[in-house]
Amino acid sequence: MKATSDSGASPGLEFENQTHMSTEAGRVAPTHREGEQHRPFVVVNCGQLLTLAGPARPRSGAELTELGLLRDAAMYVENGRVSAIGPYRELSPQLPRDVDAVDAGGRAVLPGFVDAHTHLVFGGNRIGDFEQRIAGRTYQEIAAAGGGIASTLAATRKAGSEELLRAAKRHAQWFLAGGVTTIEAKSGYGLNEESELKILGVLKSLQEQTPLRIVPTLLAAHMIPPEFRHDREAYLRIIIDRLIPQVAERSLARYCDVFCDDHAFTVDEARRVLQAAKQNGLGLRMHVEQFRADGGARLAAELGATTADHLECANAEGFEALRKAGVQPVLLPASVFALSRNAYPNARAMIAAGLAPVIASDFNPGSSPTPSMPFIITLAALYLRMLPSEAIVASTINAAASLEMAHEVGSLEPGKRADFVIHECEDYRELAYFIAAPTRPRVFVGGVEVM
């Protein structure tokens, strides 16, 4: 490698084989396939390289501020995976002389964000609900009048798979543009056998057609659909006897989720759904205690769920139950912000209790229409009182652990997938500090630049 200099580069690091590996402006590159061969390359001039190196498990306590930060570092990528990482002067002698180089320009390089709670596929939008909330109506009042999830339900049932896929591709591009490389994505806007399977089919197609890594979740227990309002048991039987077995047999979802709250499913109903999911080999996730403390957190602990999400109204008893059971809390500050509420989850108490928090977008058409993880990091700092370092851990390695993918993504270490982002900032704390600033990161999935 030969020396040339760049305005953002560290002095003395110059390369005759620099490449931007870029795609056509505004376009998403094709999906990287596991095992597909690509030319190796080295990322150089990383002002800050946040490796998040450490155990492939949820991080808690003091570990939440340990970023594995290297300065003036480099990362060597082969066959879509990290091959070596470290200070450039130590790594350089090990590299082939003609290796391609990607110049980070002295900027911050982080693992791709992992968004562990999204509702990616839906029909229509809820602009009308948005205006009603501005005028003072509550989420529950809008839902009782036929808005809320019910309105998205109608639009999603009406839409064909191709229409839903087109919208979902647009949403996927938004996530990638913000530096998110892996997401969990739920069904839940079909609420009948045909439409729930349609949504999961769209997620499967989306995974095949975009670079975004997708972990699908069945959320048929999102609410009781209008046609079963007077026969809840009949809808529960559809979920338990028909949907869960089909989804598990066809490998359409890795997890099953239930919305356990005052306008959705009771604790006893949620227990039945999740027990059936567990018997069919699906992992468990839960929406719990968003609007009131009703025992949902304790149920998540009882059943050994992977996550308990929301927790705005959870208390110390619930935190302790989650800690003992090893359940990760997934905190969704944008859904509090967008509903103009002030009951943010008590992240500091959870951290003090020894929990390993995750922060996620809760992207959906009603209560959290944002796909921006940098904005979620800002909200976590301002309203959850999380340090930028804690928010980075919660949106990378902890989020990956909550999807049982910490051995593959969420940190930059030899052997792991080369899912990483070169941000425009020189200091990772700027991601929280500059609120809703335009971001133009360079995003790599499996060693391929996709944005």
C-alpha angles and dihedrals in degrees: 000000000000128000125256125144134234128196093246097036130107110255116269097018108115130150135197092203100052114154136179092202084207131174128216109295114273094007129115115233121234119277117275111235120215109255093021111137122238132171110269116245141178126230108219139179093039104170089194121010110190105199098172083208116179142083118350093239139085113297122223141168115008090356088074090076097044107103102164088235117191125185126214087007137154136209126207117211126196128174093351095307137095108262102176138356136185146092109339096236091055094044099043098076090056095056128093112259094237098044117141115246131212110203113217090191095225092301133134116275118198138171112268111272117257113215105201099186123045139138096210103166122061141127125246123345139263103239089135091056089049091056092046092053090051087053090055108265117136128236089250094049092051091049092049090054093055099269127104118053091352092064092049088047091059093047093047094049090050095049121087123231093258093052091049091047092053091052092044091052089056090050091048090055090052090055093048091048089058094050099262112141102168129037140176108226127194135205114215105122096086102053095185130079097258098046097042089053089046092056093048089049090053090052090052091051091046091054089054094048105040134046093237111112109230130199107193124216130189110230101170086137092068095116138328106275116236095252090059097042090115096038108045092161092061091056092046089054091053090054096043101037103033117014102043095048092047094047092048094046092049094042091234094144138025095203142031120217133192129197101225108185143106098285097035129039129345123236091255092049091047091050091055094049094047094045089055090048091050091050089054093052100256122137118240131242128166141201101216142172097354093141104015142005103254106150097275093126091052090050090053088053093045093054096040095242116186092230143010109206131204102008094174090145099034119125139208092274090056092047092053092049090051092048094051091049095045093240115157119225114228109204120204109191095167091064089057092045095047092049089052090238127140100206097108117174114265098248094168092056090048092051091047089051090057099255123148104229129207124197120207140170102241084211107197138137096256122032101018116021095173130106094181115118092183087059090049089053089053092050090048090054097045102037107020091041092229119154114242089249091054091049091051091052090046092053098043124027097013091048090049090050090053087059092045089245102111090114089061111029141011097070138047109242135133111285096022125112114276095240104147143141132219102210124203091238126088094211122046090221089070088073088071098031102054101063115219091339116169109267126206103175125168105239125200126190117187090349094305122114106235104170 
